[in-house]
Amino acid sequence: MTDSPARPAPLADPHLVYDPLAGDGPKDVVVLGSTGSIGTQAIDLVLRNPDRFRVTALSANGGRVALLAEQAHRLRVRTVAVAREDVVPALREALAAAYGPGEPLPEILAGPRAATEVAASDCHTVLNGITGSIGLAPTLAALEAGRTLALANKESLIVGGPLVTALAKPGQIIPVDSEHAALFQALAAGTRADVRKLVVTASGGPFRGRTKADLAHVTVQDALAHPTWAMGPVITVNSATLVNKGLEVIEAHLLYDIPFDRIEVVVHPQSYVHSMVEFTDGSTLAQATPPDMRGPIAIGLGWPERVPDAAPAFDWSKASTWEFFPLDNEAFPSVDLARHVGRLAGTAPAVFNAANEECVAAFLDGVLPFNGIMETVTRVVEEHGTPGTGTSLTVSDVLEAETWARTRAREITATTATAEARA
């Protein structure tokens, strides 16, 4: 099976700078997903660098209105957006408590399209830190509005595929995932023709070294005990199944236009080397920092400039050991399956991602065993087949495929749970 046709140029190219609103003073930034892990660390970076960045709008789901109100006040934003309309009264109350008497309150937008509206608002850079494929519409809105997109929401690129690549101008997307920010920086050392291979590193998650049989009875608590990173439950389970690496392989293919057979995954437990680029002369460049997402966020917001002291550096006076291991594809079949759906293209990646989200939710609820996540996702992908939408993909295609995949994953999960209950 061959890879999808190559585009004329990589989507993310460190040699190109998309900066239509370049000028003096701090960059105006919109932060989507401001109360999540990426959003809170981005705001920390902004507050430490007021001469470089100024946040004009925030968006969040609405589950942490007190934090959102505090962020809005500290940053003096113009607009606050929440996806949940039911939390607007609580948000108004929280804003009134955070702001002093006589201080003007920010505009409030609410509803499913609120994040999309602020993504298209007047700013220089949109940081998309939303989790899940719901980040697609804001990604498309930011690109269409001509904003630089600092992309932490990998799902929008993966499920959107040609929708995103058709809108993005050269240099308009700066990746924020630690792995893709690492590749982005390493690629600056050579030309596209110099690249032989991309090497994406994986911590191995909490189950590194275990066999498929070992994983049959692991618990939710086991899966959430990540040895390196502190993340939300969905992303942490994706790290345990290595679905996150599968998604990152697809993302790397789309960002850098490197064929899937030249994108490798290796396990690196220390998470010091975030990814590597092997060049045709045999040399390999590795981007390394202690595990801290503020470095990749700073690349996304500041490129082509670097933000001094954005994240901790290594203390080279202390001894350390860096290890690398091959990926066990039998215990963790998610990466091979991701390559398969990436090659299928069309709506296949959306089906893969949506089915996985449903299965992770079922696992977290205690309905599905750990190995059942990938078994169910694989079955959904196989049943979906090859729809043949290719580059004619539309948003409706994506939404329809996601809806089918979620429904089918729930049906399979319910059948599996019933069978196990009777056993």
N, C-alpha and C positions, 0 to 999 in steps of 0.2 A: 504494500500500500504506500502511495507516495504522499508527501506533504502537500498542503494547499499551496497554490501559486504564490510566489514571492512578490511583494510589493516593490516599487522602485527604490524605496529607501526605508531604513528602520524608523519605527514610530518614535522611539526615544533615542536621541543621538547627542552625546555630551559635547560634540563639536559644534552643534547648532544651538543658538539661543533665540527663543521666541520671546520678544519683549516689546510689543507694540506700544505699551504705555510707559516706556522707560522715562525716568526723570529724577530730579533730586528729591530728597526726603524719603521717609519710610514707605515701604510697599503696603498698600491697602490689601488686607487679606480677609477672606470669608472662611470660617471654620465650620465644616459640616461634621456632625457627630462630636460636638464640643465636650460633652460630659463623659465620653468614653475614654479609653486608654490613650489613643492617638491624640484626641482632642485636648485632653488635660495636659499632656506633655507638650503639645504645640503651644498652648497658652502659657505654660511655664517659660518656654523659649522666647515667646513674644514679650512677656513682661520683663525678661532679663535683657531684652534688646529693643527698647522703645525707639531708638534712633534708626533701626532697620525695618521694623514691622509695626503696622497698626491694624487691629482687627475692627472691621466695620460691621460685621454681622455674624451671628451664631445660629446654628441649628442643632436640635437634639430631638430624640424620640419623645421625651417628656416625662420620663420616669424619675428624674432627679431635678425637680424644679428649683429647689433651694440652691443647689450648686449652679444651675444655669443662671439664676438671678444674680448670684455672687459674681460669676464670670462676666456677665453683662455690665455690672457696675464697675468692676475693676478695669475693664477694657473700654468703658464708655462707648459701647457699640450703638449703632443707629437702629438695628433691627434684631429681633430675636424670633426664631421660627421653631415651632414644635409640630411634630407629626400628629400628636393626639389632641384633638380639639377639646376633649373632656377635661384636660388639665389647665385650660386657659384661666379659669378663676383662681386656681391655686398659684399659677405663675404670676398673675397680676398681684396677688397678695404677697408673694415672695419678693417681687420687684419693689413693691412699696416699702417692704421692710428693709431691703438692701440699700435703697436710695434714701438720701437725706431729704428733709423738707424743702420743697421748692426745686429740687433737681428734676429735670425733664426725664421722663421714662422713655425707654426705647419703643419703637413700633413693634407690635406683636403680629406675626403671621401664624396661622394654624391650619392643619389639615394635611392630607397626603402629599400635596404639591408644594408645601411650604419650603422645604429644602431646595426644591427645584427653582423656586422663585428667587431665593437669595443666591443660589449658584449663578444665576444670570445677572445679578445686581452689579452696580458699578464698583469695580475693584480691580486689582492687578492679578491676584492669585487666589484660586479656590483650592483649599485643602479638603479633599474628600476623605474623611475618616469614618464614614458610615460603614457598618458591617452588613454584608449580604448584598443580594442582587437588587435590593431596593435603591441602591446607590446608582443604578444605571441612568435614570432620568436626570438627576443632578449632574452626572458626568457629561451627558449629552448637552445639557443646557449650558454648562460652563464652556464647553468647547465651541458651541454655536455662537455664544456671546463673545468669543475671542479672548477668554481669560486664560492665563497660564494655569494648568491643572496639576497640582501636586497630588498624585494619586496613591492613596493608601487603600482604597476600596478596590481590590483586585477583581472582585466578582463582576463589577460593571464592565471591565474590559473583557473578561473571559466570556460572559454571557452575551455581551453586546458585539464582540468581535468586529465584523466589518462595519457595523453602525458607528463604532468609535473610530476605527481607522479611516473611514471616509470623511469624518469631520475634522480630525486632528491635523493641524499644520505641523511642519517639521519643527521639532523642539518645543512644541506646545505642552507635551506631557512630560513631567518629571516624576519618576517613580519614587515612592516613599517606603514601600516594603524594604526591610533591611537587606534582603537578598538582591533585589533589583536595583536598589541604590548602590550596592556594592558593585554589581556588574556595570552599572552606568559609569561609575568612577574609574573602574579598571579599563573599560573600553576607551576612555579618553587617551590611553597610552598608544593606541594604534589606529589604523584605518579599518574599515569594514572588511576589506580584502585580507587583512592580516589575521583575522580571527579564525581559529580552527575549532574551538569548542568553548561552550559555556559550562561551568561547573557550579551547580547550585548546592549549597551546603544545608544539611539538616541536623538538628540537634539529636534526632532519634527519639525525642519525646520521652515520656516516663517508661516506655516499654522497650527501649533499645536492648537488643540481644535476646529478646524472648521469641520463641517459636509461635506459629499459629495455634498450636495446641495449648501453649502456655496462656494465650490470650483469651481462651474460651470462657473463662470465669472471672476476668478482672472486673472490678466494680467501678462505679462512677467516680468514687473518691480516688481510686487508683489513677484513673484517666486524667483527673483534674490536678494531679500532683506533678506539674511540669518541673523538671529539674533546673531550668535556666530562666525562663521567661514568666512574668506575671501578666496574664491575659484574661479576657472574658471566657466564659465556659465553652461557647461554641468554638472559638478559635483554639482553645486548649485541647478540646476533643479532636479537632481537625489535625492538631499537631500530633496527638497520640496515634491516630490512624494514618498519619502522613498524607492525608488528603490535601493539607495545606501545601505540601511539596508538589503534589500533582497539579494543583491550581497554579502554583508558581512556575512550573514547567510550561504550561499553556501561556501564562502571562509573559514569560521570557521570549517565547516564540513570537508572540504578537508584538512585543515592544522592540525587539532587536532583529526580527526577521531572520532568525537562525533556525534551520530545519530541526525537527524533533530528534533526529538521530545524532545531532551534534550538541544536545543539551543533556548533561549527565547530573545525577544526584549522588552525593556522597554524604556519609554520616560523620559529623564532627561534633562530639559531645560537648566540648567546651563553649561552642558558639562564639568563638573569637573571630574566626574567619567567616565572613558573611556570604561570600561567594568568590569565584575565581574566573578568570578568562585565560584560556590557553591560546597562544598565538602560533602561527605557522612556523616560526623559527624554533619552536620547542620551549620557549619561555612561558611561564605562567605568572600572572599578576594576581595577587590576593589582596582583597580589601579587609582590613582587620581593625576592630575596636572592641573594648569590653562590651558585653551585651547591654545596650541602652538605645532606645528608639529615638532619643532626641537628636542623635547624629543624623540618621536618615531624614528625619523631619526637617532638620536644618538644611540639608541638601535640597529637599523639595521646595522649601520656601526661599532659600537664598541664592540658588544657582544662577549665574556662574561664580558667584562669590561664596566663600566659606565663612561661616559664623564662628568667630573665635570662642573657644571654651564651650561649645554647644553641648558636648558630652565628655565624660571622663576619658583620659588616655591611659595607655598601659604604663605600669611602673616597671621599666626594664631592668631595674636593679634586683627584682625578685625572680627567682627561677619559676618556670612554668612548663607544662607539657601540653602539646597540641596533638590530638589524635585524629586519624581519618580511617573510616571503615567503609566497605562496600555496602550498598543497600540490600537488605533481604527482601526480595520481591515476592517471595512466597508468603511470608508473614505480613507484609505490607504491600498488597497488590494495587493500592490506589494510584501509584505513580504510573504504572504501565497502563492502567485503565484511563487515566487522564491523557496520556499520549494518544491513546486510541480515539477518544472523543475529540481531542484537539485536531487530529487528522481528518476526522469526519466533518468537523466544522459545522456550519449551519446552526441548528438549534441543539445539537448534541451536547455542547458544553453547558448550556442552560439546563438541560435535563439532568446532567451529572451533578451540577451544583445544587439544583432545587431538591433532587432526591436525597442528596447528602444532608442538606439542612433539615429535612423532615426526619431522616433517620437519626441524626444527632439529637434532635429534640426527643425522639422516642427513647433513645438510650439514656438521656439525662432524666427522663421520667420513669426509668426502670422498666420500660415495656420491651425493649429490644436489647439483646446481648451485644457485647462489643464487636465480635466478629460478624454479627448480623448487620452491622452498618454497611460494610462494603459488600457483603453478599446481596443485600437488598438493592443497593445502588447499582451493582453490576447487572442484576436482573432487570431493573428499570431501564437501564441503558440498552440492554439487548432487546427488550421488547419495543423500545422506541425505534430502533433501526436507523436507517439513513434517510432522512426526510428530503434531502436534496435541495434545501433552500439556498445553500452556498452563499455567494456574495449578495444575493437578492434579499437577504435577511431584513425583516422589518421588526419594529418594536412589538407589533401585534403577534408576530411569529414567536418571539421570545416569551411573551406573557402567556400565550396559549400553551407553549411547550412546558413552561414552568408549572402552570396549573395542572396539566395532565400528569407531569412527573410527581408533583406533590400528592395528588389524589392516588396515583398508582402506588407510590411508596407507602402511603397510609393504609391502603388496602392490603398490601403484602405484609406489612408490619402487624396489622390486626389479625390476619390469618395465622401468622407465625406465633403470635402471643396466645391465640386460642389453642393451637395445636400443642404448644408447650404446657399450657394449663391442663390439658387433658392427659398429657403423657404421665 
